[in-house]
């Protein structure tokens, strides 16, 4: 009779343990989804700024057609990206295109002095900072989630529950912490 109670107690404890791990993995998975959503919002905001920047520069540098087409293609790639890997590649392409757009703008002092262009510069800088912060949060959450999926005993529950590792959001072309730096005070744009 005591053996039955011990077996029941062990089964109940194992079930409680499995439920707690399962719930923790679900919570971490949802945090990763929320983190990606934050990145996605900022990437969309950045994408929405691009046409305004192009139009502002076009008014002064209409002959720079190749740069405008490159920026437009980069924006399209950002909008069509699905998942962290594609978004990272599209973001790399957009950063390079925006760098060339800002390099073109350096040749036009009236453009750099424009209040509208200054506002767009401030919004871009703010957006780049928000992308970096959202990326750090997302990658930290993915790290915690993936670590739990790979750790014993959580990996048992993860396999039974159908949990899968998530991708990190990497910006391969940029050095860590170095986002496009836009300077319209007479220097050059850098990446």
Buried (B, 14 or more C-beta within 10 A) or exposed (E): EEEEEEEEEEEEEEEEEBEEBBEBBEEBBEBBEEBBEBBBBBBEBBBEBBEBBBEBBBBBBEEBEEBBEBBBEBBBBBEEBEEBBBBBBBBBBBBBBBBBBBBBBBEBEEBBEBEEBBEBBEBBBEBBEBBBEBBEBBBBBBEBBBEBBEEEEBBEBBEEBEBEEBBBBBBEBBEEEEBBBBEBEEEEBEB
